């Protein structure tokens, strides 16, 4: 179970937005990093045919993972990260 964050604790990164208890991003690398770090993917939004929006449940520390990813400071297991990229691509192209 993840801890819910208040509105003033949401990520300040322009590449990830949050609303109604979810963090959303269009970035495949951020999404794979969040999954590798243990955050749960809620949905893939295919409304825009040119890009996919990944939505995650907000949890404690999610903003730190996103910020560390963009600051090139995130330390995660490389093999798990690669496997999660492949899994996300399979989910994108399976429908």
C-alpha positions as semicolon CSV with decimal commas, in nm:
position;residue;x (nm);y (nm);z (nm)
1;X;0,000;0,000;0,000
2;X;0,133;0,342;-0,088
3;X;0,099;0,665;0,104
4;X;-0,111;0,936;-0,062
5;X;0,056;1,273;-0,114
6;X;-0,104;1,611;-0,062
7;X;-0,127;1,864;-0,346
8;X;0,173;2,061;-0,217
9;X;0,394;1,749;-0,236
10;X;0,343;1,686;-0,607
11;X;0,636;1,674;-0,849
12;X;0,756;2,006;-0,987
13;X;0,891;1,843;-1,305
14;X;0,730;1,970;-1,626
15;X;0,752;1,621;-1,780
16;X;0,528;1,467;-1,516
17;X;0,195;1,606;-1,406
18;X;-0,039;1,491;-1,136
19;X;-0,411;1,509;-1,083
20;X;-0,666;1,324;-0,871
21;X;-0,412;1,100;-0,698
22;X;-0,223;1,002;-1,012
23;X;0,108;1,103;-1,167
24;X;0,105;1,111;-1,548
25;X;0,391;1,123;-1,795
26;X;0,447;1,064;-2,165
27;X;0,808;0,957;-2,112
28;X;0,892;0,586;-2,152
29;X;1,214;0,614;-1,951
30;X;1,046;0,781;-1,654
31;X;0,770;0,521;-1,665
32;X;1,014;0,229;-1,672
33;X;1,209;0,388;-1,387
34;X;0,897;0,427;-1,175
35;X;0,796;0,065;-1,230
36;X;1,151;-0,051;-1,152
37;X;1,143;0,156;-0,832
38;X;0,824;-0,024;-0,726
39;X;0,547;0,220;-0,820
40;X;0,227;0,079;-0,967
41;X;0,117;0,166;-1,320
42;X;-0,251;0,258;-1,323
43;X;-0,323;0,297;-1,695
44;X;-0,204;0,374;-2,046
45;X;-0,406;0,650;-2,213
46;X;-0,421;0,614;-2,592
47;X;-0,644;0,920;-2,651
48;X;-0,370;1,087;-2,854
49;X;-0,278;0,849;-3,140
50;X;0,076;0,993;-3,159
51;X;0,179;0,931;-2,797
52;X;0,086;0,729;-2,491
53;X;0,023;0,880;-2,147
54;X;0,133;0,661;-1,856
55;X;-0,051;0,715;-1,526
56;X;0,078;0,596;-1,189
57;X;-0,077;0,590;-0,844
58;X;0,082;0,862;-0,631
59;X;0,299;0,717;-0,359
60;X;0,554;0,839;-0,109
61;X;0,880;0,919;-0,284
62;X;0,746;0,917;-0,640
63;X;0,851;1,278;-0,699
64;X;1,205;1,197;-0,583
65;X;1,232;0,913;-0,836
66;X;1,115;1,141;-1,119
67;X;1,348;1,424;-1,017
68;X;1,644;1,188;-0,968
69;X;1,577;1,037;-1,312
70;X;1,597;1,378;-1,481
71;X;1,900;1,480;-1,272
72;X;2,078;1,156;-1,375
73;X;2,105;1,055;-1,007
74;X;1,862;0,763;-1,000
75;X;2,015;0,429;-0,909
76;X;1,808;0,129;-1,017
77;X;1,884;-0,221;-1,138
78;X;1,978;-0,202;-1,507
79;X;1,834;-0,540;-1,608
80;X;1,501;-0,470;-1,437
81;X;1,489;-0,126;-1,603
82;X;1,549;-0,281;-1,947
83;X;1,290;-0,553;-1,883
84;X;1,035;-0,287;-1,784
85;X;1,103;-0,089;-2,102
86;X;1,032;-0,405;-2,303
87;X;0,717;-0,474;-2,100
88;X;0,586;-0,121;-2,158
89;X;0,659;-0,140;-2,531
90;X;0,470;-0,470;-2,546
91;X;0,173;-0,309;-2,373
92;X;0,185;-0,010;-2,610
93;X;0,199;-0,214;-2,931
94;X;-0,021;-0,508;-2,827
95;X;-0,347;-0,323;-2,899
